[in-house]
Amino acid sequence: MLGFKREVDSGKCLTVMFFIIMVIEATAELFSNKLLVFIFKPLLSIVIMALYWNASKKKESMFFVVLTLSLITNLLFISNSENLLFVGLLVFLIHRLLLISYVVRMIKLKDFIPLFIAIVPFLFVFSYLLSISNEIQVKSYWILLIQNVLISLIGGLALSEYVINYNKISSWFLIFGLLSVTQYFIVFIEKYYLLNLAPIVFRPLAMVLNATVYYAFYRFVIDTEKANTSEEAVLDNN
C-alpha cells in the first residue's frame, strides 16, 4: 500500500513538472530563446518517459524507442537549416513507422474498412498542400509524401477506433491523433510555406501541441496496458 501511494505521489509530481516545463518551453519559443529551447525541449520527452516508467507495469521498450526518436526529431526541427530538416524528416519517418506499428499492436486492429474511410479526408488535405508547394526540394518531396500518408494513417486510426470503440482509451487515442495531425499541419505550413513570414505564435503553438501529444500518448498507452492486463487476467481465470 505504501509503495502504491509513493508511486501515485511520484506520478503527480512528474505530471506537474511536465506542465511547468511545457510553459517554460512555450515562453522560450515565444521570445525565440534558443538556449532555453535546446535545454527544455528534450526534458519534455524525458519526463514523459519517467512518467511511463513510474506508472507502467510492463515498461515496454518500444515506448522508450518511440519517444527517443521523437526527442531527436524535435531537436533537429529547431533549426531552419534545409540539411537538418531533411535529417529530421528521416528520423521522423522511422519514428512514425514504429509508432504506428506499436499502436496497431496495442489496439489489436481487426477491421480495416473504417480505417480506410477515415484516412481519406486527412490524406486529401495533406496531398493538396504538398501539390501546391514550390519550396520543397526533390530529396525531401518523397519523404514528405510518405509522411503525409503516415500522419493520415494516425489520424484515421484514432478516428475509426473512437467511432468503433467509444471509451476512455479511444478518447485519449482520438486526442492524441487529432493533436498529432494539427501539430504536423502547423509545422508543415511554417517550414514550407511561411518560413520567413510565419507568425511568432506558430512556434509556441506547435510546442504546446507537441507537449499535449506526448501526454495524450502516454495516457493512451497506460490505459491500454491496464485494460489488456485486466482482459488477460479474466482469460487466465477462465
Residue frames relative to the residue before (quaternion, step in Angstrom):
aa qw qx qy qz dx dy dz
M 1.0000 0.0000 0.0000 0.0000 0.00 0.00 0.00
L 0.6526 0.5115 -0.3015 0.4708 3.56 1.00 -0.89
G 0.6423 0.5264 -0.3159 0.4590 3.56 1.04 -0.82
F 0.6397 0.5215 -0.3213 0.4644 3.58 1.03 -0.80
K 0.6522 0.5125 -0.3138 0.4622 3.61 0.96 -0.89
R 0.6406 0.5202 -0.3197 0.4656 3.57 1.01 -0.82
E 0.6353 0.5346 -0.3141 0.4604 3.56 1.08 -0.82
V 0.6588 0.5045 -0.2979 0.4719 3.59 0.99 -0.89
D 0.6571 0.5130 -0.3042 0.4611 3.58 0.94 -0.90
S 0.6401 0.5172 -0.3161 0.4721 3.57 1.01 -0.81
G 0.6385 0.5341 -0.3147 0.4561 3.56 1.03 -0.85
K 0.6527 0.5117 -0.3106 0.4644 3.59 0.96 -0.86
C 0.6596 0.5119 -0.3033 0.4592 3.58 0.94 -0.90
L 0.6674 0.4978 -0.2938 0.4695 3.57 0.96 -0.88
T 0.6326 0.5315 -0.3281 0.4579 3.58 1.06 -0.76
V 0.6481 0.5010 -0.3080 0.4839 3.57 0.97 -0.87
M 0.6373 0.5312 -0.3173 0.4594 3.57 0.97 -0.88
F 0.6349 0.5512 -0.3243 0.4336 3.56 0.98 -0.89
F 0.7269 0.4334 -0.2552 0.4677 3.58 0.82 -0.97
I 0.5767 0.5457 -0.3794 0.4751 3.60 1.18 -0.43
I 0.6444 0.5108 -0.3073 0.4790 3.56 0.98 -0.88
M 0.6237 0.5477 -0.3361 0.4451 3.59 1.02 -0.81
V 0.6620 0.5013 -0.3025 0.4679 3.59 0.93 -0.88
I 0.6531 0.5088 -0.3106 0.4671 3.59 0.96 -0.89
E 0.6670 0.5113 -0.2924 0.4563 3.56 0.97 -0.94
A 0.6429 0.5155 -0.3169 0.4696 3.60 1.01 -0.82
T 0.6484 0.5090 -0.3097 0.4738 3.57 1.03 -0.80
A 0.6395 0.5214 -0.3160 0.4683 3.58 1.01 -0.82
E 0.6446 0.5078 -0.3147 0.4771 3.59 1.03 -0.78
L 0.6381 0.5490 -0.3190 0.4355 3.57 0.99 -0.86
F 0.7708 0.3196 -0.1667 0.5252 3.57 0.99 -0.86
S 0.4419 -0.7420 0.4156 0.2853 3.58 1.34 0.35
N 0.3057 0.7390 -0.5305 0.2811 3.57 0.97 0.91
K 0.2578 -0.8269 0.4816 0.1333 3.58 0.06 1.33
L 0.6103 0.5654 -0.3589 0.4231 3.60 1.05 -0.71
L 0.6893 0.4620 -0.2779 0.4840 3.59 0.86 -0.97
V 0.6070 0.5577 -0.3497 0.4452 3.58 1.07 -0.72
F 0.6827 0.4854 -0.2804 0.4686 3.59 0.90 -0.95
I 0.6634 0.5066 -0.3042 0.4591 3.58 1.10 -0.68
F 0.8019 0.3640 -0.1634 0.4447 3.56 0.71 -1.13
K 0.5641 0.6120 -0.4059 0.3775 3.63 1.07 -0.52
P 0.6758 0.4653 -0.3192 0.4743 3.68 0.86 -0.78
L 0.5980 0.5956 -0.3652 0.3928 3.60 1.10 -0.64
L 0.5693 0.5946 -0.3853 0.4171 3.59 1.14 -0.58
S 0.6824 0.4740 -0.2784 0.4819 3.57 0.90 -0.97
I 0.6578 0.5323 -0.3068 0.4357 3.56 0.95 -0.92
V 0.6739 0.4845 -0.2990 0.4708 3.61 0.94 -0.87
I 0.6264 0.5208 -0.3419 0.4684 3.61 1.03 -0.73
M 0.6419 0.5065 -0.3251 0.4751 3.59 1.01 -0.76
A 0.6336 0.5155 -0.3241 0.4772 3.59 1.09 -0.73
L 0.6218 0.5378 -0.3308 0.4633 3.58 1.05 -0.77
Y 0.6662 0.4994 -0.2947 0.4690 3.55 0.94 -0.93
W 0.6430 0.5240 -0.3181 0.4591 3.58 0.93 -0.88
N 0.6719 0.5057 -0.2866 0.4590 3.57 1.03 -0.83
A 0.7736 0.3985 -0.1886 0.4553 3.60 0.93 -0.92
S 0.6953 0.5119 -0.2800 0.4196 3.59 1.05 -0.73
K 0.3560 -0.7070 0.5715 0.2164 3.52 -1.15 0.74
K 0.6902 0.4883 -0.2719 0.4596 3.58 1.16 -0.63
K 0.0776 -0.8358 0.5338 0.1028 3.58 1.04 -0.87
E 0.0059 0.8437 -0.5335 0.0596 3.54 0.71 1.17
S 0.4780 -0.6881 0.4700 0.2776 3.58 -0.85 0.99
M 0.5904 0.5962 -0.3687 0.4000 3.61 1.12 -0.66
F 0.5904 0.5684 -0.3688 0.4387 3.59 1.08 -0.67
F 0.6976 0.4681 -0.2753 0.4674 3.59 0.87 -0.92
V 0.6142 0.5391 -0.3441 0.4623 3.59 1.08 -0.68
V 0.6661 0.5090 -0.2930 0.4597 3.58 0.90 -0.99
L 0.6889 0.4764 -0.2835 0.4670 3.59 0.89 -0.92
T 0.6333 0.5292 -0.3343 0.4550 3.60 1.03 -0.73
L 0.6549 0.4971 -0.3085 0.4784 3.59 0.97 -0.82
S 0.6249 0.5258 -0.3304 0.4732 3.57 1.07 -0.69
L 0.6164 0.5477 -0.3275 0.4613 3.57 1.06 -0.82
I 0.6678 0.4987 -0.2940 0.4678 3.60 0.89 -0.97
T 0.6395 0.5318 -0.3186 0.4546 3.59 0.98 -0.87
N 0.6642 0.5160 -0.3080 0.4446 3.58 0.88 -0.93
L 0.6479 0.5082 -0.3192 0.4692 3.59 1.01 -0.78
L 0.6691 0.4971 -0.3008 0.4634 3.59 0.96 -0.83
F 0.6800 0.4974 -0.2854 0.4569 3.58 1.09 -0.68
I 0.4692 0.6634 -0.4569 0.3619 3.61 1.23 -0.11
S 0.6963 0.4520 -0.2560 0.4952 3.56 1.02 -0.85
N 0.3746 -0.6977 0.5608 0.2418 3.55 -1.31 0.44
S 0.3792 0.7303 -0.4810 0.3027 3.58 1.28 0.22
E 0.5054 -0.6737 0.4556 0.2884 3.58 -0.86 0.99
N 0.6538 0.5239 -0.3117 0.4482 3.58 1.01 -0.82
L 0.6748 0.4774 -0.2910 0.4817 3.57 0.97 -0.88
L 0.6113 0.5425 -0.3433 0.4628 3.57 1.08 -0.70
F 0.6424 0.5277 -0.3145 0.4582 3.56 1.04 -0.83
V 0.6534 0.4901 -0.3040 0.4903 3.58 0.96 -0.90
G 0.6296 0.5451 -0.3206 0.4514 3.56 1.04 -0.84
L 0.6404 0.5254 -0.3142 0.4638 3.57 1.03 -0.81
L 0.6373 0.5280 -0.3215 0.4601 3.59 1.04 -0.80
V 0.6685 0.4842 -0.2919 0.4832 3.57 0.92 -0.96
F 0.6434 0.5351 -0.3061 0.4538 3.54 1.03 -0.89
L 0.6086 0.5606 -0.3371 0.4491 3.56 1.11 -0.73
I 0.6593 0.4897 -0.2943 0.4888 3.58 0.94 -0.92
H 0.6239 0.5535 -0.3193 0.4500 3.57 1.02 -0.88
R 0.6807 0.4932 -0.2862 0.4599 3.58 0.86 -0.99
L 0.6530 0.5233 -0.3189 0.4451 3.60 0.91 -0.90
L 0.6841 0.4729 -0.2818 0.4786 3.58 0.92 -0.92
L 0.6384 0.5348 -0.3274 0.4463 3.59 1.01 -0.83
I 0.6615 0.4988 -0.3089 0.4672 3.59 0.91 -0.92
S 0.6353 0.5285 -0.3199 0.4634 3.58 0.98 -0.85
Y 0.6536 0.5244 -0.2881 0.4635 3.57 1.00 -0.93
V 0.6832 0.4934 -0.2790 0.4604 3.57 0.90 -0.99
V 0.6510 0.5190 -0.3178 0.4537 3.59 0.90 -0.93
R 0.6459 0.5155 -0.3154 0.4665 3.57 1.03 -0.79
M 0.6806 0.5000 -0.2955 0.4466 3.60 0.98 -0.82
I 0.7413 0.4067 -0.2415 0.4762 3.60 0.89 -0.89
K 0.3162 -0.7812 0.4802 0.2430 3.57 1.34 -0.18
L 0.0064 -0.8561 0.5151 -0.0415 3.54 0.83 1.10
K 0.0474 -0.8168 0.5748 -0.0095 3.57 -0.85 1.02
D 0.7577 0.3232 -0.1760 0.5390 3.60 1.00 -0.85
F 0.1893 -0.8352 0.5116 0.0707 3.58 -0.44 1.23
I 0.5350 0.6554 -0.4095 0.3414 3.61 1.15 -0.40
P 0.6633 0.4734 -0.3282 0.4778 3.69 0.83 -0.81
L 0.6078 0.5589 -0.3465 0.4452 3.59 1.09 -0.72
F 0.6732 0.4975 -0.3004 0.4573 3.60 0.83 -0.97
I 0.6460 0.5116 -0.3174 0.4693 3.59 1.03 -0.77
A 0.6901 0.4975 -0.2780 0.4461 3.59 0.93 -0.94
I 0.6112 0.5772 -0.3468 0.4158 3.60 1.14 -0.58
V 0.5714 0.6772 -0.3634 0.2879 3.58 1.01 -0.91
P 0.7127 0.4455 -0.3103 0.4442 3.69 0.63 -0.92
F 0.6393 0.5154 -0.3316 0.4645 3.61 1.00 -0.75
L 0.6650 0.5099 -0.2967 0.4579 3.56 0.92 -0.93
F 0.6292 0.5443 -0.3292 0.4466 3.58 1.01 -0.79
V 0.6768 0.5020 -0.2962 0.4497 3.60 0.84 -0.99
F 0.7357 0.4270 -0.2534 0.4606 3.59 0.75 -1.01
S 0.6013 0.5375 -0.3613 0.4681 3.60 1.12 -0.54
Y 0.6392 0.5229 -0.3200 0.4644 3.57 1.03 -0.79
L 0.6561 0.5114 -0.3131 0.4583 3.59 0.91 -0.91
L 0.6591 0.5064 -0.3060 0.4642 3.57 0.99 -0.83
S 0.6788 0.5224 -0.2949 0.4235 3.59 0.96 -0.86
I 0.7366 0.4159 -0.2398 0.4764 3.63 1.08 -0.62
S 0.5534 0.6101 -0.4017 0.4002 3.60 1.26 0.01
N 0.1945 -0.7866 0.5794 0.0878 3.55 -1.02 0.92
E 0.6208 0.5943 -0.3118 0.4053 3.57 1.31 -0.10
I 0.5837 0.6069 -0.3644 0.3976 3.59 1.26 -0.09
Q 0.4095 -0.7065 0.5240 0.2423 3.57 -0.84 1.01
V 0.6508 -0.5456 0.3653 0.3812 3.55 -1.20 0.64
K 0.6713 0.5151 -0.3117 0.4323 3.62 0.92 -0.89
S 0.6895 0.4528 -0.2761 0.4932 3.59 1.17 -0.56
Y 0.5390 0.6733 -0.3922 0.3200 3.58 1.16 -0.62
W 0.7228 0.4540 -0.2617 0.4505 3.59 0.75 -1.04
I 0.6135 0.5247 -0.3488 0.4761 3.57 1.13 -0.62
L 0.6521 0.5071 -0.3096 0.4709 3.58 1.00 -0.84
L 0.6047 0.5574 -0.3490 0.4493 3.57 1.07 -0.72
I 0.6682 0.4770 -0.2870 0.4936 3.57 0.96 -0.89
Q 0.6232 0.5437 -0.3322 0.4534 3.57 1.04 -0.83
N 0.6354 0.5352 -0.3264 0.4509 3.58 1.00 -0.82
V 0.6439 0.5080 -0.3153 0.4774 3.57 1.03 -0.80
L 0.6834 0.5037 -0.2904 0.4415 3.59 0.92 -0.92
I 0.6741 0.4674 -0.3113 0.4797 3.61 0.92 -0.83
S 0.6067 0.5331 -0.3480 0.4760 3.59 1.14 -0.60
L 0.6283 0.5351 -0.3185 0.4663 3.56 1.10 -0.75
I 0.6429 0.5114 -0.3172 0.4738 3.58 1.01 -0.83
G 0.6620 0.4945 -0.3023 0.4753 3.58 0.93 -0.92
G 0.6652 0.5087 -0.2974 0.4586 3.58 0.98 -0.86
L 0.6280 0.5318 -0.3257 0.4655 3.58 1.01 -0.81
A 0.6789 0.4989 -0.2900 0.4540 3.57 0.87 -0.98
L 0.6895 0.4869 -0.2816 0.4563 3.58 0.89 -0.95
S 0.6913 0.4752 -0.2886 0.4614 3.60 0.84 -0.93
E 0.6434 0.5200 -0.3223 0.4600 3.59 1.01 -0.79
Y 0.6381 0.5276 -0.3210 0.4598 3.59 1.05 -0.78
V 0.6728 0.4958 -0.2914 0.4655 3.58 0.96 -0.90
I 0.7125 0.4580 -0.2578 0.4649 3.60 0.91 -0.92
N 0.8102 0.1232 -0.0271 0.5725 3.59 0.88 -0.98
Y 0.0585 -0.8302 0.5544 0.0000 3.55 0.27 1.27
N 0.3514 0.6989 -0.5589 0.2751 3.56 -0.47 1.25
K 0.7509 -0.3876 0.2726 0.4600 3.57 -1.30 -0.05
I 0.6485 0.5285 -0.3200 0.4447 3.58 0.96 -0.86
S 0.6980 0.4577 -0.2822 0.4729 3.58 0.83 -0.97
S 0.5798 0.5725 -0.3742 0.4428 3.61 1.17 -0.49
W 0.6592 0.4785 -0.3011 0.4958 3.59 0.97 -0.86
F 0.6385 0.5232 -0.3237 0.4625 3.57 1.04 -0.76
L 0.6356 0.5191 -0.3250 0.4701 3.60 1.02 -0.78
I 0.6374 0.5161 -0.3251 0.4709 3.58 0.95 -0.87
F 0.6535 0.5147 -0.3041 0.4643 3.56 0.92 -0.94
G 0.6940 0.4969 -0.2827 0.4376 3.59 0.83 -1.00
L 0.7071 0.4590 -0.2718 0.4641 3.58 0.82 -0.98
L 0.6401 0.5032 -0.3273 0.4796 3.60 1.04 -0.70
S 0.6142 0.5433 -0.3397 0.4606 3.60 1.07 -0.73
V 0.6526 0.5070 -0.3018 0.4754 3.58 0.98 -0.90
T 0.6655 0.5061 -0.3005 0.4590 3.60 0.92 -0.92
Q 0.6491 0.5153 -0.3115 0.4649 3.57 0.95 -0.89
Y 0.6575 0.5071 -0.3079 0.4644 3.59 0.91 -0.92
F 0.6333 0.5422 -0.3196 0.4504 3.57 1.01 -0.86
I 0.6822 0.4881 -0.2880 0.4621 3.59 0.88 -0.95
V 0.6631 0.4932 -0.3036 0.4743 3.60 0.92 -0.91
F 0.6246 0.5453 -0.3258 0.4544 3.59 1.02 -0.84
I 0.6756 0.4886 -0.2849 0.4729 3.58 0.88 -0.98
E 0.6789 0.5053 -0.2941 0.4441 3.57 0.89 -0.94
K 0.7416 0.4459 -0.2366 0.4418 3.58 0.80 -1.04
Y 0.8259 0.2798 -0.1091 0.4772 3.59 0.96 -0.80
Y 0.7454 0.3433 -0.2385 0.5193 3.60 1.22 -0.05
L 0.8188 0.1802 -0.0556 0.5422 3.57 0.96 -0.89
L 0.0921 0.8541 -0.5082 0.0619 3.57 1.08 0.75
N 0.7861 0.2897 -0.1479 0.5256 3.61 0.93 -0.88
L 0.7360 0.4062 -0.2162 0.4964 3.57 1.28 -0.18
A 0.4037 0.7571 -0.4526 0.2429 3.57 1.28 -0.17
P 0.5053 -0.6466 0.4735 0.3200 3.61 -0.90 0.88
I 0.5924 -0.6099 0.3951 0.3478 3.55 -1.06 0.76
V 0.6140 0.5743 -0.3456 0.4168 3.60 1.17 -0.52
F 0.5076 0.6803 -0.4205 0.3206 3.63 1.16 -0.40
R 0.6851 0.4992 -0.2922 0.4428 3.59 0.83 -0.99
P 0.6825 0.4581 -0.3148 0.4746 3.67 0.78 -0.88
L 0.6404 0.5286 -0.3278 0.4506 3.59 1.00 -0.79
A 0.6511 0.5050 -0.3065 0.4764 3.58 0.96 -0.90
M 0.6538 0.5215 -0.3128 0.4503 3.58 1.03 -0.81
V 0.6466 0.5058 -0.3163 0.4754 3.60 0.97 -0.87
L 0.6399 0.5130 -0.3172 0.4762 3.57 1.00 -0.81
N 0.6263 0.5421 -0.3280 0.4542 3.57 1.01 -0.84
A 0.6707 0.4983 -0.2917 0.4657 3.58 0.94 -0.92
T 0.6880 0.4710 -0.2904 0.4696 3.59 0.91 -0.86
V 0.5729 0.5580 -0.3695 0.4732 3.59 1.19 -0.53
Y 0.6229 0.5419 -0.3220 0.4633 3.57 0.97 -0.92
Y 0.7194 0.4686 -0.2626 0.4403 3.55 0.75 -1.12
A 0.6517 0.5110 -0.3146 0.4639 3.60 0.95 -0.86
F 0.6377 0.5217 -0.3219 0.4664 3.58 1.03 -0.78
Y 0.6373 0.5283 -0.3154 0.4639 3.58 0.98 -0.87
R 0.6821 0.4790 -0.2928 0.4686 3.60 0.90 -0.93
F 0.6257 0.5364 -0.3306 0.4599 3.57 1.04 -0.76
V 0.6724 0.4969 -0.2956 0.4622 3.59 0.90 -0.94
I 0.6692 0.5019 -0.3047 0.4555 3.60 0.87 -0.93
D 0.6811 0.4815 -0.2939 0.4667 3.61 0.87 -0.93
T 0.6411 0.5184 -0.3229 0.4647 3.59 1.05 -0.77
E 0.6420 0.5187 -0.3245 0.4621 3.58 0.95 -0.84
K 0.6573 0.5069 -0.3154 0.4600 3.60 0.95 -0.85
A 0.6609 0.5065 -0.3060 0.4616 3.57 0.98 -0.88
N 0.6634 0.5020 -0.3003 0.4667 3.58 0.95 -0.87
T 0.6321 0.5291 -0.3257 0.4630 3.59 1.05 -0.76
S 0.6447 0.5185 -0.3113 0.4677 3.58 1.02 -0.85
E 0.6472 0.5183 -0.3125 0.4636 3.58 1.00 -0.86
E 0.6565 0.5110 -0.3043 0.4640 3.57 1.00 -0.86
A 0.6356 0.5295 -0.3237 0.4592 3.58 1.06 -0.78
V 0.6417 0.5176 -0.3198 0.4669 3.60 1.01 -0.85
L 0.6627 0.5094 -0.2999 0.4597 3.58 0.95 -0.93
D 0.6471 0.5182 -0.3183 0.4598 3.59 1.01 -0.80
N 0.6667 0.5067 -0.3020 0.4556 3.59 1.02 -0.81
N 0.6626 0.4880 -0.3040 0.4800 3.55 1.18 -0.57
